[in-house]
Amino acid sequence: MSEALAELGGSLNDELSRHAVMRELEHRCDDVTHEIYNLTNRTFVPPFERADILMLAHSLDEIVDLAEETADKIDLYHVESITDAAKSMGRCLAEAGSQIASAADKLVDGKDLVEVLEDIHRLENEGDHITRQALQRLFETNHRTAADLIKWKDLYALLESTLDECESAAEIMESINIK
C-alpha cells in the first residue's frame, strides 16, 4: 500500500504515467488481501480480532484501488500536465502511505501509535485544504474547457478519497490498538 501511494505521488510529481505499475501493485494488493481473508478464517487464534483484521485489510485494499483508479483516469483523460495541487496531494499521499506502514509496524509490535496517527490526520486535513483551494481555482479560471473542469474535478475527488481512506485505515488501527 505504501509503495502504491509512493508510486502515485512520484508519477504526479514527475508528470509521467505509471498506470501499468499501479495496476500491477493493485493486483498484488488484491492477492494479499485475499490471502489475509483466507488466513484469518483458517487461523485458530489470530493476534487481533478477526473482524478488525478484515476491516483493516479491506481499508488498505481500498487505498490501493483508489490510487490505481486515479492513475487510470489520468491516462484515460489524456492529462497532459499535472496541476501543482495534484502534485501536493501526491506528496501528502506518499507521506500518508509511509506513516500507515509505520503505524502497522508499531501496531504489530504493540507500540504507541498516537504520533503517527496524528500525522496521518494532519495530512488528511492538509489534503482537504489543498482540494478546496484547487476546486476554487478550477472554477475561477476562465481559460479551462468544460472537459478540463470535469476531468480535474473527478481527479481531485479521487485524490481526496484516497487520502480520506488513509485516515480511515489509521482510525481502524487506533481502534485495534485501544483494544
C-alpha positions as CSV (number, residue, x, y, z in Angstrom):
1,M,0.0,0.0,0.0
2,S,2.8,2.4,0.9
3,E,4.6,1.5,-2.4
4,A,1.4,2.3,-4.3
5,L,1.0,5.7,-2.8
6,A,4.7,6.5,-3.2
7,E,4.3,5.4,-6.9
8,L,1.2,7.6,-7.4
9,G,2.9,10.6,-5.7
10,G,6.0,10.2,-7.8
11,S,4.0,9.9,-11.0
12,L,2.1,13.1,-10.2
13,N,5.2,14.9,-9.3
14,D,7.1,13.7,-12.4
15,E,4.1,14.1,-14.7
16,L,4.7,10.6,-16.0
17,S,2.2,7.8,-16.4
18,R,2.9,4.8,-14.2
19,H,-0.5,3.3,-14.6
20,A,0.9,-0.1,-15.6
21,V,2.9,-0.2,-12.4
22,M,-0.1,0.9,-10.4
23,R,-2.3,-1.8,-12.0
24,E,0.3,-4.4,-11.0
25,L,0.5,-3.1,-7.5
26,E,-3.2,-3.1,-7.2
27,H,-3.4,-6.8,-8.4
28,R,-0.7,-7.7,-5.9
29,C,-2.6,-5.9,-3.1
30,D,-5.8,-7.8,-4.1
31,D,-3.9,-11.1,-3.8
32,V,-2.5,-10.1,-0.4
33,T,-6.0,-9.1,0.8
34,H,-7.5,-12.4,-0.3
35,E,-4.7,-14.2,1.5
36,I,-5.4,-12.2,4.6
37,Y,-9.0,-13.2,4.4
38,N,-8.1,-16.8,4.0
39,L,-5.5,-16.8,6.8
40,T,-7.9,-15.1,9.1
41,N,-10.5,-17.7,8.6
42,R,-8.0,-20.6,8.9
43,T,-6.0,-19.3,11.9
44,F,-7.4,-20.6,15.2
45,V,-6.3,-17.6,17.3
46,P,-5.3,-14.5,15.3
47,P,-3.3,-11.8,17.1
48,F,-6.2,-9.4,16.8
49,E,-10.0,-9.8,16.4
50,R,-10.9,-11.3,13.1
51,A,-13.4,-8.5,12.2
52,D,-10.7,-5.9,12.9
53,I,-8.1,-7.7,10.7
54,L,-10.7,-8.0,7.9
55,M,-11.8,-4.4,8.2
56,L,-8.1,-3.1,8.1
57,A,-7.3,-5.3,5.1
58,H,-10.3,-4.0,3.3
59,S,-9.4,-0.4,4.0
60,L,-5.8,-0.9,2.9
61,D,-7.0,-2.6,-0.3
62,E,-9.4,0.3,-0.9
63,I,-6.5,2.8,-0.7
64,V,-4.6,1.0,-3.4
65,D,-7.8,0.6,-5.5
66,L,-8.4,4.4,-5.4
67,A,-4.7,5.2,-6.1
68,E,-4.8,2.8,-9.1
69,E,-8.1,4.4,-10.3
70,T,-6.5,7.8,-10.1
71,A,-3.6,6.7,-12.3
72,D,-6.1,5.0,-14.7
73,K,-8.2,8.2,-15.0
74,I,-5.1,10.3,-15.7
75,D,-4.3,8.1,-18.6
76,L,-8.0,7.7,-19.7
77,Y,-8.4,11.5,-19.7
78,H,-5.2,12.1,-21.5
79,V,-4.0,14.6,-18.9
80,E,-1.0,16.4,-20.4
81,S,0.1,18.4,-17.4
82,I,-0.4,17.7,-13.7
83,T,-1.5,20.7,-11.6
84,D,0.5,21.9,-8.6
85,A,-2.4,21.0,-6.3
86,A,-2.4,17.4,-7.6
87,K,1.4,17.2,-7.1
88,S,0.9,18.5,-3.5
89,M,-1.8,15.8,-2.9
90,G,0.6,13.2,-4.3
91,R,3.2,14.3,-1.7
92,C,0.6,14.0,1.0
93,L,-0.5,10.6,-0.1
94,A,3.1,9.3,-0.3
95,E,3.8,10.6,3.2
96,A,0.5,9.1,4.5
97,G,1.4,5.7,3.0
98,S,4.7,5.8,4.8
99,Q,3.0,6.8,8.0
100,I,0.4,4.0,7.6
101,A,3.3,1.5,7.1
102,S,4.9,2.8,10.3
103,A,1.6,2.6,12.2
104,A,1.1,-1.0,11.1
105,D,4.7,-1.9,12.3
106,K,4.0,-0.2,15.6
107,L,0.6,-2.0,15.9
108,V,2.2,-5.4,15.4
109,D,5.0,-4.5,17.9
110,G,2.5,-3.2,20.5
111,K,4.0,0.3,20.4
112,D,2.2,3.6,20.8
113,L,0.5,4.9,17.6
114,V,-0.6,8.4,18.8
115,E,2.1,10.4,17.0
116,V,1.9,8.5,13.7
117,L,-1.9,8.7,13.7
118,E,-1.9,12.4,14.4
119,D,0.4,12.9,11.5
120,I,-2.0,10.9,9.2
121,H,-4.9,13.1,10.4
122,R,-2.8,16.2,9.8
123,L,-2.1,15.0,6.2
124,E,-5.8,14.3,5.6
125,N,-6.7,17.9,6.8
126,E,-3.9,19.3,4.6
127,G,-5.4,17.3,1.7
128,D,-8.8,18.7,2.4
129,H,-7.4,22.3,2.3
130,I,-5.5,21.6,-0.9
131,T,-8.6,20.2,-2.6
132,R,-10.8,23.1,-1.6
133,Q,-8.3,25.6,-2.9
134,A,-7.8,23.6,-6.1
135,L,-11.5,23.4,-6.8
136,Q,-11.9,27.1,-6.1
137,R,-9.1,27.9,-8.6
138,L,-10.6,25.4,-11.1
139,F,-13.9,27.2,-11.1
140,E,-12.4,30.7,-11.1
141,T,-10.1,30.0,-14.1
142,N,-11.9,31.1,-17.2
143,H,-9.4,29.5,-19.7
144,R,-10.4,25.9,-18.8
145,T,-12.6,24.0,-21.1
146,A,-15.7,22.2,-19.7
147,A,-13.9,18.9,-20.3
148,D,-10.9,20.0,-18.2
149,L,-13.2,21.1,-15.5
150,I,-14.9,17.7,-15.4
151,K,-11.6,15.8,-15.5
152,W,-9.9,17.8,-12.7
153,K,-13.0,17.8,-10.5
154,D,-13.0,14.0,-10.8
155,L,-9.3,13.6,-10.2
156,Y,-9.3,15.9,-7.2
157,A,-12.2,13.9,-5.7
158,L,-10.3,10.7,-6.2
159,L,-7.1,12.0,-4.7
160,E,-9.1,13.3,-1.7
161,S,-11.0,10.0,-1.3
162,T,-7.7,8.2,-1.3
163,L,-6.4,10.4,1.5
164,D,-9.7,10.0,3.4
165,E,-9.3,6.2,3.2
166,C,-5.8,6.6,4.6
167,E,-7.3,8.3,7.6
168,S,-9.9,5.5,7.9
169,A,-7.2,2.9,7.9
170,A,-5.4,4.9,10.7
171,E,-8.6,5.0,12.7
172,I,-9.1,1.2,12.4
173,M,-5.5,0.7,13.6
174,E,-6.2,3.1,16.5
175,S,-9.3,1.1,17.4
176,I,-7.3,-2.2,17.3
177,N,-4.6,-0.7,19.4
178,I,-7.0,0.5,22.1
179,K,-8.5,-3.0,22.5
